[in-house]
């Protein structure tokens, strides 16, 4: 059973740990209107190029990642965020191990 995270103060980065050679995810919120998911990536791990039907905000909590959007690579470091536009191909790769918060809003402008 998933631990109840409501009405508690907590350190976000502590909610998911690193695992060698792996990508780990933990859903924080999952609603009809959107999702909030926490990820940790071992160095060199990532998500292959894909598209999503909604805008997605990525906030890097720890480490750094190369995030490619529509063929243009960007280095995003701890404390920085980037918005991946809907329907644009994107991919993520860990330059070194990193943790990120992914917020996806399901809706239209």
C-alpha positions in Angstrom: 0.0 0.0 0.0 1.3 3.4 -0.9 2.4 5.6 1.9 0.0 8.5 2.5 1.9 11.7 1.6 -0.9 14.2 2.3 -0.6 16.9 4.9 3.1 16.1 5.7 6.2 18.2 5.3 8.9 16.2 3.7 12.1 16.5 1.7 11.2 15.8 -1.9 14.5 14.3 -2.9 14.3 11.8 0.0 11.2 10.1 -1.5 13.2 8.2 -4.2 16.7 6.8 -4.0 19.3 6.0 -6.6 19.8 2.4 -7.8 22.9 1.5 -9.9 22.1 1.1 -13.6 18.4 1.9 -13.1 15.7 4.5 -13.5 13.4 4.7 -10.4 10.1 6.5 -10.4 7.5 7.3 -7.7 4.1 8.8 -8.4 3.4 11.6 -6.0 0.0 12.7 -7.4 -2.1 11.1 -10.1 -5.3 13.0 -11.0 -7.5 13.4 -14.1 -6.0 16.9 -14.5 -2.4 15.8 -14.3 0.4 13.9 -12.6 3.4 14.7 -10.4 6.1 12.0 -10.6 9.6 11.9 -8.9 12.4 10.1 -10.8 16.0 9.1 -10.0 18.3 8.1 -12.9 21.7 6.4 -12.5 24.5 8.0 -14.5 24.1 7.3 -18.2 20.4 6.2 -17.8 17.5 8.1 -19.4 14.3 8.0 -21.3 14.4 7.5 -25.1 12.9 10.0 -27.5 9.1 10.2 -27.3 6.2 12.7 -27.4 3.5 13.5 -24.9 0.1 15.1 -25.7 0.5 17.7 -22.9 3.1 20.2 -21.7 5.5 18.8 -19.0 7.6 20.7 -16.5 10.9 19.1 -15.4 12.6 20.4 -12.3 16.1 18.9 -11.5 16.5 18.3 -7.8 20.0 16.8 -7.9 22.7 16.2 -10.5 22.4 17.2 -14.1 20.7 15.9 -17.2 20.9 16.4 -20.9 17.3 17.1 -22.1 16.8 17.1 -25.9 13.7 18.8 -27.3 13.0 18.7 -31.0 16.6 17.7 -31.7 18.2 20.5 -29.5 20.1 19.3 -26.5 20.2 21.4 -23.3 22.1 20.8 -20.1 19.8 21.2 -17.1 21.4 21.2 -13.6 20.2 21.0 -10.0 17.9 23.8 -9.1 16.9 24.4 -12.8 13.7 23.6 -14.7 12.6 23.3 -18.3 9.2 23.0 -19.9 8.9 20.3 -22.6 6.1 21.4 -25.0 3.2 19.1 -25.9 3.7 17.1 -29.1 7.4 17.9 -29.4 9.8 14.9 -29.4 12.0 14.9 -26.3 14.5 12.6 -24.5 16.4 12.7 -21.2 19.9 11.3 -20.3 21.8 11.5 -17.1 25.2 13.2 -17.5 25.7 12.0 -14.0 23.1 10.6 -11.6 20.1 12.9 -11.2 16.7 13.3 -9.6 13.9 15.1 -11.3 10.3 16.1 -10.6 8.0 15.7 -13.6 4.8 17.7 -13.5 2.4 17.0 -16.4 -0.8 19.0 -16.8 -3.6 17.3 -18.7 -5.5 20.1 -20.3 -5.6 22.6 -23.2 -5.0 26.3 -23.3 
